Amino acid sequence: MAAGQLTVCVRCPACGEPIELGATLRAELKRNVIGIDTEPIHAHIRQAHPEQDQDRQ
């Protein structure tokens, strides 16, 4: 079974700042599955773009 830690790099579409997301690779039912932690995106929006965070509530 494959398993491991990965890092997924994305850019904020509003400001272009790079955001690193932690990810895990694991095998489920004979398939590789990647779980991505999206909390860093939400934290970035709350800190750098509070007006956009308000729109979502």
C-alpha positions as a Markdown table, in Angstrom:
| # | Residue | x | y | z |
|---|---|---|---|---|
| 1 | Met | 0.0 | 0.0 | 0.0 |
| 2 | Ala | 1.2 | 3.4 | -0.9 |
| 3 | Ala | 1.2 | 6.1 | 1.8 |
| 4 | Gly | 2.9 | 9.4 | 2.3 |
| 5 | Gln | 2.9 | 13.1 | 2.8 |
| 6 | Leu | 2.7 | 15.6 | -0.1 |
| 7 | Thr | 2.6 | 19.3 | -0.5 |
| 8 | Val | 0.3 | 20.9 | -3.0 |
| 9 | Cys | 1.1 | 24.5 | -4.1 |
| 10 | Val | -1.6 | 26.8 | -5.3 |
| 11 | Arg | -1.9 | 30.5 | -5.8 |
| 12 | Cys | -4.6 | 32.8 | -4.5 |
| 13 | Pro | -6.7 | 34.0 | -7.5 |
| 14 | Ala | -7.2 | 37.4 | -5.9 |
| 15 | Cys | -3.7 | 38.4 | -5.0 |
| 16 | Gly | -1.4 | 35.6 | -6.6 |
| 17 | Glu | 0.2 | 34.8 | -3.2 |
| 18 | Pro | 1.4 | 31.1 | -3.1 |
| 19 | Ile | -0.3 | 28.9 | -0.6 |
| 20 | Glu | 1.0 | 25.5 | 0.4 |
| 21 | Leu | -1.5 | 22.8 | 1.3 |
| 22 | Gly | -0.6 | 19.6 | 3.2 |
| 23 | Ala | -1.8 | 16.4 | 1.6 |
| 24 | Thr | -1.7 | 12.7 | 2.4 |
| 25 | Leu | -1.6 | 9.8 | -0.1 |
| 26 | Arg | -3.2 | 6.6 | 1.0 |
| 27 | Ala | -4.7 | 3.5 | -0.6 |
| 28 | Glu | -8.4 | 2.8 | -0.2 |
| 29 | Leu | -10.2 | -0.1 | -1.9 |
| 30 | Lys | -7.2 | -0.7 | -4.2 |
| 31 | Arg | -7.1 | 2.9 | -5.3 |
| 32 | Asn | -4.8 | 5.7 | -4.4 |
| 33 | Val | -6.6 | 8.6 | -2.7 |
| 34 | Ile | -5.2 | 12.0 | -1.9 |
| 35 | Gly | -6.6 | 14.0 | 1.0 |
| 36 | Ile | -5.9 | 17.7 | 0.8 |
| 37 | Asp | -6.1 | 20.0 | 3.9 |
| 38 | Thr | -7.8 | 23.2 | 2.6 |
| 39 | Glu | -7.6 | 25.1 | 5.9 |
| 40 | Pro | -4.6 | 27.2 | 4.7 |
| 41 | Ile | -6.8 | 28.6 | 1.9 |
| 42 | His | -9.5 | 29.6 | 4.4 |
| 43 | Ala | -6.9 | 31.1 | 6.8 |
| 44 | His | -5.4 | 33.2 | 3.9 |
| 45 | Ile | -8.9 | 34.5 | 2.9 |
| 46 | Arg | -9.7 | 35.4 | 6.5 |
| 47 | Gln | -6.4 | 37.3 | 6.9 |
| 48 | Ala | -5.6 | 38.8 | 3.5 |
| 49 | His | -9.1 | 39.3 | 2.1 |
| 50 | Pro | -11.6 | 39.8 | 4.9 |
| 51 | Glu | -14.1 | 41.5 | 2.6 |
| 52 | Gln | -14.4 | 38.3 | 0.6 |
| 53 | Asp | -14.8 | 36.2 | 3.7 |
| 54 | Gln | -17.7 | 38.4 | 4.7 |
| 55 | Asp | -19.4 | 37.7 | 1.4 |
| 56 | Arg | -19.4 | 33.9 | 2.1 |
| 57 | Gln | -21.2 | 34.2 | 5.4 |
